[in-house]
Amino acid sequence: MSRQKEFLMIVFILMAAFLVPVNSTMISIALGSISDFYGLDIHSVTWVVTIYLIVMAVTQPIAGKLGDLYGNRKIYLIGILLFLTASIGCGLAPNIGVLVVFRSLQAIGGGLLIPNVVALIRHAVSRERLPGVLGFFGLGMGLGAAVGPLIGSLLIAMASWKAIFWVNVPLLLGALAGGMLLIPKLGNKRPRQPLDVFGAIYLAIAITLLIALTHATSPAAYITLGLGTLLFTGLFIRREQSVASPVIDFALFKSPIFVNANLSVLINNFTMYAILLVMPLIMTTKMDISTSMSGVMLSLFSISMAFGNMIGGQLNGKWTSQKVIFLSFAFTVLTNLLLLFVIQNQSLLYLAITLIVNGLAIGLGLTSMQVASLEAVDESASGSASGIFSTFRYFGSIISSTLIGIVTNYSVLFAILMAAALTGALLSRMVHRRNKLSAP
């Protein structure tokens, strides 16, 4: 493949991936318009947001395995077709039930896209340029989530809430055409085996119950959902140990680098999500900052995190992944220290600087975590590795949202975030040292 064709291919697949986080966040601005259109209260329409997140979390680990079994190109194109069909369905939905169904289908399409985009990038580019390209991938994903509400508000102002779905159509048609023409058909070196359907079902139920557990409101619900999560997790693990082609190959976790990369992204997303959840509360209740200005401050955090991701990708070309991950966590420990003094300081400038440097620190290691995860496994397992990585990333968010509901003292919370970042830094150095000792 020529360099120009490779560049165009990457542009098209990154364009498709960019739409996944955009569609996750830009609909939040449309909830009021949707509730008015269907004559429902706002709580009845929040399912169009919730179902997208749940289905995305369930689909990604399975989607990565599907790509490894049947070809990343094929699953990627199917993902685009589903996302395209669902976007049209959302735009035409006559009632909230149909809208939720098509949002679920949209999430399945997005879930099929992300792990296989990462796998296609690994297949397409050289090892030397992989960190840089994944850095741009991270930049696009981060900016997509950050600018989603802005894009949504502009589309609603110019047309209606349905425009947030119709805008996907021409972009997805372009990504579909580009994918069909530019992505090479890679031969599958491994014997093709069917997906472990029962394993996939057990995993999907376990993840769904775990997410529901974090939103439980009574002791009975906690006990029921907790036992259900343990039951289906146990069934999944037992099933995966007895099938020829498991959904998640536990042999991958024999690599300390792979384990560390996934634990690192869990800790990283735990920190990021905690800041996103708690800072609006601090700004509005402790600093008397308006809701609109709070949104601006959080945008600074999200955008700086996206750029930190890109910078980290460039650094990865010069340093090892473990070194960049260590630098990211060490930087995060220091920047989280600044959060301890936000309430006492009461300065908008101090707050902005704190959120920007925190975003840069958290974003700095993301690409290296992804690279380390991919390079720890055989190229034929790239989709599975990416799916597992996405799942650990989402688990970090789940743990964070649960902790926010338990810890009400902000100083204690920020101390926990510092301890988590310090743990990540120590883990990265331990793996780096073990790597040196095992080298011939």
Residue, then its C-alpha position, 0 to 999 in steps of 0.5 A: m500500500s502506498r503512503q498516500k493510500e495508507f494516509l487516506m485509509i487512516v483518515f476515513i477510519l478515524m472519521a468513523a471512529f470520531l462519530v462514536p464519542v460525538n454521538s455519545t455526548m451531543i445527544s445530552i444537549a437534546l434531551g429537553s427537545i426530545s422530551d418536548f417532541y414526544g410529550l414526556d418528562i425528562h427522566s423518561v428520555t434519559w434512556v437514549v443516553t444510558i442505553y448507548l453507554i451500556v450497549m457500548a460497554v457490552t459490545q466492545p470486548i465481543a467485537g474485538k474477538l469477532g474481528d480477530l475471527y472473521g476479519n477486522r475489515k469485515i466487522y468494521l464495515i458491518g459496524i458502519l452499516l449498523f451505525l448508518t442504519a441506526s442513525i436514519g432510524c433515530g431520525l425517523a423514530p415515531n416514539i421514544g421506544v423506537l428511538v431507544v431501540f435504534r440508539s441500541l443498534q447505533a451503540i452496537g455499530g459503534g462498539l463494533l467500530i472502535p476495537n477494529v479501528v485500532a486493530l486496522i491501524r496496527h495492521a496498516v502502519s509500521r511499528e515506529r509510526l504506530p504510537g503517533v497514529l494512535g495518538f491522533f486516534g486518541l486526540g479525535m476520540g477525546l475531542g469528539a467527546a468534548v465538542g459533542p455538546l457544542i455540535g449538538s447545540l448548533l445543530i438543534a439551533m439550525a434545524s431540530w434535535k433530529a439533525i444530530f442523527w442526520v448529520n451522521v449519514p453523509l459522513l458514514l457513507g463517506a467512511l463506508a466507501g473509503g473503507m471498502l476501497l482503501i482497507p486491504k483484505l487481510g488474510n486470516k492466518r488462524p483457522r476460523q472458528p465460530l464465536d463462543v455465543f454462550g460465553a458472549i451472552y454470559l459476559a454481556i449479562a455480567i457487565t450489564l448487571l455490574i453497571a446496574l449494580t452501580h445505580a442500585t438504590s436499595p439493599a435488596a437491589y445491591i444484594t440481588l444485582g451483586l449475586g447476579t454479577l458474581l454468578f454470571t462472571g463465574l459462568f463466563i470464566r468457567r465457560e472460557q476455560s473450556v472452549a477452543s476459541p474463548v471470547i476473552d483469552f485469559a492466556l493474554f494476561k500471562s504477559p505482565i506488560f499486557v496486565n499493566a497496560n490494562l490496569s493502567v487505563l483502568i486507573n487512568n479512567f478512574t481518575m479522569y471520570a472522578i474529575l468530570l463527575v465531582m468538579p461540576l459539584i465543586m464549582t456550582t456548590k462550593m465556588d458559586i460558578s454558573t452552570s455554563m461556566s462550569g461547562v467551559m471549565l470542563s471543556l478545558f479539561s477534556i480538550s487538554m486531555a485530548f492534546g495530552n494524548m497526542i503529545g504522549g503518542q509523539l513521546n512514545g516514538k522516543w521513549t518506551s511505553q512504560k516510561v511514558i506511562f510512568l511520566s503520565f502517572a507521576f505528573t498526575v500525582l502532582t497535578n491532583l495535588l493542585l485539586l486539594f486547594v481549588i476550594q480554598n483558592q476560589s480563583l477561576l484562573y487557578l481552577a482553569i490552570t489546574l484542570i488544563v494541567n490535569g487533562l494534559a497529565i491524564g491524556l499523556g499516557l493513554t496512547s502508550m497504554q494502548v500501544a503497550s497492550l497491543e505490542a504485548v500480544d500477537e498481531s492476530a489478537s489485536g482486536s481482542a486486545s483492543g476490546i479488553f482494553s476498552t472494557f478495562r477503561y470502562f470499568g475505571s469509570i464504573i468504579s469512579s462513579t460508585l466511589i463518588g456516591i460513597v465519598t462525600n469529603y472532597s479532600v479524601l476523594f482527591a487523596i484517593l485519586m493521588a494514591a491511585a495515580l501513585t499506584g499506577a506509577l509504581l506498577s509501570r516501573m515494576v513492569h519496566r524493571r521486570n522487562k529489563l531483568s527478563a531481557p537476554 
